[in-house]
């Protein structure tokens, strides 16, 4: 299993390199505020901090065990901050499905009848594991509330990686989308994660809020793409 994860990390390195190149053309070198929703252990935030001069990176990670690792990983960086909350369309408590591969944990239910689930289940069971190994109740907040309470006046980049909860995160930032220069998110096209929205819903929502699609790239060996949308009024 660790060799598969290593291979994916290598492929993801090149995907992220392409993403960072595009972000640099949008935001240049000097960046004030980045919000990282679904930070996991800080992989994106730490790499971003190395590549860009960033005043502040705020990372949200709801899994308390993973959050401890995140805090430890960013401890020495004064411009990096970690918050142990999930982010969604409203303030509430929800159950987080903690997957064997913790970076794939999701607030959504999984379709056990989907081909992708069956393939993943078979692969994981070769190593005597299971896809969902635990469930944890977490607190969800809205980005609108967080932005207001912390008097944030602008956001250079909003990154979202929440395994099927991306649209909920965006809807919770509805009143403040105008403050965001660029949004970077992942979307799964496999039918394993049960979602109540499609990519078209996200696209239409962002277009209605003056964003346009700037870049997309396919993630290797997965039915997933990563997207960058930019704010027409700020870029």
N, C-alpha and C positions, 0 to 999 in steps of 0.2 A: 504493500500500500504506500509506503514512504517513497518508493521509486516513482510511482504514478504521480504523487503530489509534487515530487521534485521536477518531473518532466513538465507538469502544468505550470509550476513556478517559472521555469525557464521560458516557456512560450509566453507567459503573462508578462515577463520582463520586457520582451520586445513589443508586446501590445501597449504596455504602459509607456515605453519609450516613444512610441508614435503619438500617444495621447499627450504626453508632456511637450512634445515638439509643437503640436497644434495649440496647446494652452499658451506656450511662449509667444506664438504669433499673435494671440489675442490680447494677453495681459502684459507682455514684455517681461522685464526682470523684477521690477519692484511691485510687490503685492501686499496689500494691507490685511485683509481678512479672508480666511478660508474656513468654511464649515464642512466637516466631514461626517456624514451620517452613515452609520454602519462601519465604524472604524476598525472593528476587529482588534488585532493586536498592534495596530498603528502602521501597517505595511505601507499604505498609500501616503499617510501623513508624514512619516519619516523620510520616505523617498522624495516627496514633494519639498520638504524642508531643506533637503540637500541641494536640490536643483534650483530653487528660487529663494530670493530674499523676501521672506514673509514676516510681517509684523505679528500676526496672530493666526494660529490654527486651532480651531475648536472641534474636538472629536467626540462624537456620541457613540457609546457602545452599551447596549442594555444587558448583555450577559455578564453577571457579576464576576464569574471566574475569569473570563477573558479580559474584563475591565481591569482586574488586578495586574495582568500581564501588560496591558496597554499603559497603565500608570507607570509601571516599572520601566518600560521601554522609552517613555518620553520624559522621564524624571529630570534629566540633565538639561532639557531645553526649556528655557524660561518663556519662550513664545508659544509653547504648545500646552493646551489645556484639555483635560478629559472629563466627560460628564456621563454618569452612569444612568442614562435614560434612553428609551427608544423615542422615535419621532414619528408622528402621524398626523391625521386630519383632526384629531380631537384629544383632549386630555382624558385618559382612561387607563385601566389596567388590562393587559392582555397576556395570553400564554405564548411563550416563545418555545418553538420546537427546536431543541438543541440537537443538531445533527452530529454524526460521527466525525465528519469533517466540519469543525466548528465555524469555519468561514461561510458555510452554506446554511447555517441556522436561519430559520424563517418564522415569521408570525403567521404565515399562511399554512393551510392544510395541504397535504400531499395526496395526489391521486395514485393509489397503489395499483391501479389498473393500467396506468400509462406505460408505454414501451420504455420510456426513459427511466422511470422508476424501477422497472423490472431489470433493466440492464445494470443500473447502479446497485440494486439490491443483490444481484448475482455477484457482481464484482466485489462488493464489500464483504459478502459472506464467504468468499474465497479466503478471506483473512479473519473469519469468525467474528464478524461485527454485525451491526445493524444500522440502518439509516438514522432513525430517530432514537437517541439513547436516553433522552430526558426531556422534561417539560418544566419551564420556569415562569412564574408570574412576574411580569415586569411593568414598570410605569412608563406610560407614553405621554409626551408633551407635544405641543404645537410649536413650530418654528416662529409663527407670528407672536406668540406669547413670549418666547425666549428673546426674540429680537427687541420687542418693546421693553421688557424688563431690564435688559442689559444695554439699552440705548444704542443699539448698533445702527449706524447711519448708512453703511454701504457694505456689500459683500462682493468680493471679486470672484469667488468661485464657490458654488455649492456642489459638493460631490455626494452622490447617493448610491449606496450599494446595500440594499436591504432585502434581496432575494424575493422579489414579488410584492414589495410594499412601497415601491417608489412613487406611485401615483398618490397614495395617501400622504406621503411626506410633502409632495408638492402642493396638495390641496391645503395642508396645514400652514403653508407659507403664502397663501393667496394674497393677503393684504400687503405683503412686502416683496413680491416678485420683482417689482419695479426697482428695488435696491440692488438686485443681483445682476452682475455683468455676464456670467457664464454658468451653465449648469452641465455637469458631467454625470451620467448615470448609465447603469447596465440594465438591459432588458432581456429576459429569458423567453425564447420562443418554444421551448419544449413544453409539453402539457403535464409535467410532473407537479409543478407548483400551481395550485388552484388560485387563479386571480379573478377579480371582478372587473377587469379592465383589459384593454389591448394597447399596443403601442400607438395606434391611431388616436385613442383617447388622450394619451399623454401629448402627442404631437399637436392635436387640435387645441388642447388646453394651453399649451405654451405659445402657439401661434396667436391665440386670442389675447395673450398677455404680452404681445410684441416681441416674442422670441422667434428665431429662425434656426433650422438645423444647419450646423456648420460642418460636422464631421461624424462619420461612423466607421467602426472597424469590427470585424468578426473575431470572437475569441476562439482560439484553436481547440478543436475536438469537443466543442460544446455548441448547443443551439442557442447561443447568446451573442448579442452585439453590445458594444459600448458606443454611447452617443455624446456629442457635445452640442448644446444649443447656446446661442448668444443673444443678448438683449439688444435689439435694434436701436434702442434709445440711448444705450450707454457705450456701445462699441463702435 
